[in-house]
């Protein structure tokens, strides 16, 4: 039977009202968080450059350049927040959620690059510790202010990422944590230089570099998995499977597939129902599956339900030649009934096990002799037509 998705109805809309994914609200939340990050980084970068030049703290100037690079990634997050919430269109029928995924991948790569940069820098500084310039104590104050601001920005952004279920914000949060780590390195280097222990800076840089590299690779790998349509983990699949199988009318489930798109999950499943129910009842069951999944699993944005009359994996041996279509079957049944018999008021065709079963509904019962003759015709027909497995004849007793 054809795939089915529920058509909108007042009841269906009401049932979905509390579980709909509010893309505009989420998009505004992402944009507000990105704007806070942009303003914070801009203010810190200006302060780092001014204090760094006045205090002869070139590490602060370098950290300012790093902060300016953060503005670029913040702009990417802002763009992802705006474009990722755009509705589906002809070219993007599933929406624009993958914009967030690509942005997260870019941010993960940036984090990995920052981590490698810290490792490289720490190695160079360990070989040239005597080349560190004399610093003014005000540079330490600016480094500590930057450290507190960056750590606060990290916690603020990470909380927003978890509240909005936005991986792109999570990536940017950890980028802010990498900035806090770089500020810690700068503060440790300045403090160590002022205290007479210049080796503390490169050692701290090495530790932080490993942490940042690990986080960057983790975020990038997660984004790559989403881009290649990796399915949900086994435990989440099992919960989703149970929700579908517990729906009234569902007697089997197979070929269930899932994939992620940013914070959303897309799912399609082949649901087995009683093969002799009507199309409208099968469609109603598909509606029930859709609504139950959306209610029990809010992260699932779309469910494509394919109604099957039987398990596709348990079909009988395919008979020679293709099965006839409805027009040919109806003409054959008229021939079987004979020219004198009334035309059937209903012909129901069941394609099961690569065979055909027919339910004929006649407007009135025939005479006893005609009924005996019809039984013999049907028995002979089934013997000479291997495509047909059963022909059942019913009579209407009321309008």
C-alpha positions in Angstrom: 0.0 0.0 0.0 1.2 3.6 -0.5 3.1 5.5 2.1 1.0 7.7 4.3 1.3 10.8 6.3 -1.6 12.3 8.3 -3.5 15.0 6.6 -4.1 18.1 8.8 -7.4 18.1 10.7 -8.7 20.2 13.6 -8.1 17.2 16.0 -4.7 16.5 14.6 -3.7 20.2 14.8 -4.9 20.4 18.4 -3.0 17.3 19.3 0.2 18.7 17.8 -0.1 22.2 19.2 1.8 21.4 22.4 4.6 19.4 20.7 5.3 21.4 17.5 8.9 22.4 17.1 8.8 26.2 17.5 11.6 27.1 15.0 11.0 30.9 15.1 11.4 31.0 18.9 14.5 28.8 18.8 16.0 30.8 16.0 15.5 34.0 18.0 17.1 32.4 21.1 20.2 31.4 19.0 20.5 34.9 17.6 20.3 36.6 20.9 23.0 34.3 22.4 25.2 35.0 19.4 24.7 38.8 19.7 25.8 38.6 23.4 28.9 36.8 22.3 29.6 39.3 19.6 29.3 42.3 21.9 31.4 40.6 24.6 34.2 39.6 22.3 34.3 43.0 20.6 34.7 44.8 24.0 37.3 42.4 25.2 39.4 42.6 22.0 39.5 46.4 22.1 40.6 46.3 25.8 43.2 43.6 25.2 44.8 45.6 22.4 44.9 48.9 24.3 46.2 47.3 27.6 48.6 45.0 25.7 50.3 47.8 23.8 50.5 50.1 26.9 51.8 47.3 29.2 54.2 45.8 26.6 52.2 42.5 26.9 52.4 41.1 23.4 50.6 37.9 24.6 47.6 40.1 25.3 47.8 41.5 21.8 48.0 38.0 20.4 45.0 36.9 22.5 43.2 40.0 21.1 43.8 38.6 17.6 42.3 35.3 18.8 39.3 37.2 20.2 38.8 38.9 16.8 38.7 35.6 15.1 35.9 34.6 17.5 33.8 37.4 16.1 34.0 35.6 12.7 32.7 32.4 14.3 30.0 34.3 16.2 28.8 35.8 12.9 28.6 32.2 11.5 26.5 31.2 14.5 24.2 34.2 13.9 23.9 33.3 10.3 23.1 29.7 11.1 20.5 30.8 13.7 18.7 32.9 11.0 19.0 30.7 8.0 18.7 27.3 9.8 15.1 28.3 10.9 14.0 29.1 7.3 10.9 27.0 6.3 11.1 24.2 3.8 11.0 25.2 0.2 11.3 23.6 -3.3 15.0 23.2 -3.2 15.1 22.2 0.5 12.0 20.1 1.2 13.3 19.0 4.6 14.2 22.6 5.7 17.5 24.3 6.3 18.6 22.6 9.6 21.8 21.2 8.0 23.1 24.8 7.9 23.6 24.4 11.7 25.3 21.1 11.1 27.8 22.6 8.7 28.5 25.5 11.0 29.1 23.2 13.9 31.6 21.2 11.7 33.4 24.5 10.8 33.5 25.5 14.5 34.8 22.0 15.5 37.6 22.3 12.9 38.4 25.8 14.3 38.6 24.4 17.8 40.9 21.6 16.6 43.1 24.2 14.9 43.2 26.3 18.0 44.3 23.3 20.1 47.0 22.4 17.6 48.1 26.1 17.7 48.4 26.0 21.5 50.5 22.8 21.3 52.8 24.3 18.7 53.1 27.5 20.7 53.9 25.8 23.9 56.7 23.8 22.3 58.2 27.0 20.8 58.0 28.8 24.2 59.7 25.9 26.0 62.6 26.4 23.7 62.7 30.1 24.0 61.7 31.0 27.6 64.4 33.6 27.9 62.9 35.7 25.1 59.8 36.7 27.1 59.6 40.5 27.5 59.2 42.4 30.8 55.6 43.0 31.6 53.6 45.5 33.5 51.2 44.2 36.3 48.2 45.8 34.7 48.5 43.2 32.0 47.7 40.5 34.5 44.5 42.4 35.6 43.3 42.6 32.0 44.1 38.9 31.5 42.1 38.0 34.6 39.1 40.1 33.5 39.2 38.4 30.1 39.4 35.0 31.8 36.3 35.8 33.9 34.4 37.2 30.9 35.2 34.3 28.7 34.2 31.7 31.3 31.0 33.5 32.0 30.3 33.6 28.2 31.0 29.9 28.0 28.5 29.0 30.8 25.8 31.4 29.4 26.2 30.0 25.8 26.3 26.3 27.0 23.1 26.8 29.0 21.4 28.3 26.0 22.6 25.5 23.8 21.1 22.8 26.1 17.9 24.8 26.5 17.4 25.2 22.8 19.0 21.9 21.8 21.3 23.7 19.4 24.6 21.9 18.7 25.9 25.0 16.9 25.6 26.9 20.1 27.3 24.1 22.0 30.2 24.3 19.6 30.4 28.0 20.1 30.2 27.6 23.9 33.3 25.3 23.8 35.0 27.8 21.6 34.4 30.4 24.3 35.9 27.9 26.8 38.9 27.6 24.5 39.2 31.4 24.7 39.0 31.3 28.5 41.7 28.7 28.4 43.9 30.9 26.2 43.2 33.8 28.7 44.2 31.4 31.5 47.4 30.7 29.6 48.1 34.4 29.1 47.3 35.1 32.8 49.5 32.2 33.9 52.3 33.4 31.6 52.1 37.0 32.8 51.8 35.9 36.4 54.7 33.4 36.0 56.8 36.0 34.4 56.1 38.6 37.2 56.8 35.9 39.8 60.0 34.6 38.1 58.6 31.3 36.8 58.2 31.7 33.0 57.9 28.0 32.3 54.4 27.9 33.7 52.9 29.4 30.5 54.1 26.8 28.0 53.1 23.9 30.3 49.6 25.3 30.8 49.3 25.9 27.1 50.1 22.3 26.3 47.5 20.9 28.7 44.8 23.3 27.4 45.8 22.5 23.8 45.1 18.8 24.3 41.7 19.6 25.8 40.7 22.0 23.1 41.9 19.6 20.3 39.8 16.8 21.8 36.7 18.9 22.0 37.1 20.2 18.5 37.5 16.7 17.0 34.5 15.5 19.0 32.2 18.2 17.7 33.5 17.8 14.1 33.0 14.0 14.2 29.5 14.4 15.5 28.7 16.8 12.7 30.2 14.5 10.1 28.0 11.6 11.5 24.9 13.8 11.0 25.9 14.8 7.5 26.2 11.1 6.4 22.8 10.4 8.0 23.9 8.3 11.0 20.9 6.8 12.7 19.9 7.1 16.4 21.6 5.0 19.1 20.2 1.6 19.8 18.5 2.6 23.1 16.7 5.5 21.4 15.7 3.3 18.5 14.2 0.7 20.9 12.1 3.4 22.7 10.9 4.7 19.3 10.1 1.1 18.2 8.1 0.4 21.3 6.0 3.6 20.8 5.1 2.5 17.3 4.4 -1.2 18.1 2.1 -0.2 21.1 -0.2 1.8 18.7 -3.6 0.1 18.4 -3.9 -1.5 15.0 -0.2 -2.1 14.5 0.7 -5.8 14.3 4.3 -5.5 13.1 7.1 -3.1 12.4 10.1 -3.4 10.0 12.5 -1.3 8.0 12.5 1.6 10.5 15.1 4.3 9.6 16.2 7.5 11.4 18.5 10.4 10.8 19.3 13.7 12.5 19.0 17.2 11.2 20.5 19.7 13.7 18.3 19.2 16.8 15.6 17.3 14.9 15.1 13.6 14.1 13.5 12.3 10.9 12.0 8.9 10.9 10.3 6.5 8.4 8.9 3.1 9.2 7.0 0.3 7.5 4.0 -0.5 9.7 2.2 -3.8 9.2 -1.6 -3.8 9.7 -4.4 -6.3 9.2 -4.3 -6.9 5.4 -8.1 -6.8 5.0 -9.0 -3.5 6.6 -10.0 -0.6 4.5 -7.7 2.0 3.1 -9.3 4.6 5.4 -8.7 2.5 8.5 -5.1 2.0 7.5 -4.7 5.7 7.0 -6.2 6.3 10.5 -3.7 3.9 12.0 -0.8 5.8 10.3 -2.2 9.0 11.8 -2.2 7.4 15.2 1.4 6.3 14.8 2.4 9.8 13.7 0.8 11.5 16.6 2.0 9.0 19.2 5.6 9.4 18.1 5.4 13.2 18.0 3.9 13.2 21.5 6.3 10.7 23.1 9.4 11.9 21.3 9.3 15.7 20.8 12.7 15.6 19.1 11.2 13.7 16.2 10.2 16.4 13.7 8.8 14.2 10.9 7.5 10.7 10.7 6.8 9.0 7.3 4.6 5.9 7.9 4.4 3.3 5.2 1.4 0.9 5.7 2.1 -2.7 4.8 -0.5 -5.5 4.6 2.3 -8.1 5.4 5.9 -8.4 6.3 7.9 -7.8 3.1 10.5 -10.2 4.2 8.2 -13.1 4.5 6.7 -13.2 1.0 6.0 -16.5 -0.9 7.8 -17.4 -4.0 7.0 -15.0 -6.8 4.8 -16.5 -9.4 5.8 -16.4 -13.1 4.8 -13.1 -14.7 3.5 -9.9 -13.3 0.2 -9.8 -11.3 -2.7 -8.2 -13.2 -4.0 -4.8 -12.3 -7.5 -3.8 -11.1 -9.1 -3.2 -14.6 -8.0 -6.7 -15.8 -9.2 -8.3 -12.6 -12.6 -6.7 -12.6 -13.1 -7.8 -16.3 -12.1 -11.3 -15.3 -14.6 -11.4 -12.4 -17.4 -10.2 -14.7 -16.5 -13.0 -17.1 -16.4 -15.5 -14.2 -19.9 -14.4 -13.0 -21.3 -14.6 -16.5 -23.3 -12.2 -18.6 -26.6 -13.0 -16.9 -25.3 -12.3 -13.3 -25.7 -8.8 -11.9 -22.5 -6.7 -11.8 -20.8 -6.8 -8.4 -21.4 -3.7 -6.3 -17.9 -4.0 -4.8 -14.7 -5.7 -5.8 -12.0 -5.8 -3.1 -8.5 -6.9 -4.2 -5.9 -8.1 -1.7 -2.4 -8.5 -3.0 -0.9 -10.9 -0.4 2.1 -13.2 -0.6 2.5 -12.3 -4.3 -1.0 -13.8 -4.9 -4.4 -12.3 -5.3 -7.4 -12.7 -3.1 -10.8 -11.3 -4.3 -13.9 -10.3 -2.3 -16.9 -9.9 -4.5 -20.1 -8.3 -3.1 -23.2 -9.0 -5.2 -26.3 -6.8 -4.9 -28.6 -9.8 -4.3 -28.1 -13.6 -3.8 -28.6 -15.8 -6.9 -30.9 -18.8 -7.1 -29.7 -22.1 -5.6 -28.8 -23.6 -9.0 -26.9 -20.5 -10.0 -25.1 -20.6 -6.7 -23.9 -24.2 -7.2 -22.7 -23.3 -10.7 -20.9 -20.3 -9.4 -19.1 -22.4 -6.8 -17.9 -24.8 -9.5 -16.7 -21.9 -11.7 -14.7 -20.4 -8.8 -13.1 -23.8 -8.0 -12.1 -24.3 -11.7 -10.9 -20.7 -12.0 -8.5 -21.1 -9.0 -7.0 -24.3 -10.5 -6.4 -22.7 -13.9 -5.2 -19.3 -12.7 -2.2 -19.7 -10.3 -2.1 -15.9 -9.6 -5.4 -16.2 -7.6 -5.3 -17.8 -4.2 -9.0 -17.2 -3.1 -12.2 -15.8 -4.4 -15.0 -15.1 -1.8 -18.5 -14.1 -2.8 -20.8 -12.1 -0.5 -24.4 -11.0 -0.9 -25.9 -7.7 0.3 -28.9 -8.2 2.5 -29.7 -4.6 3.1 -29.0 -1.3 1.2 
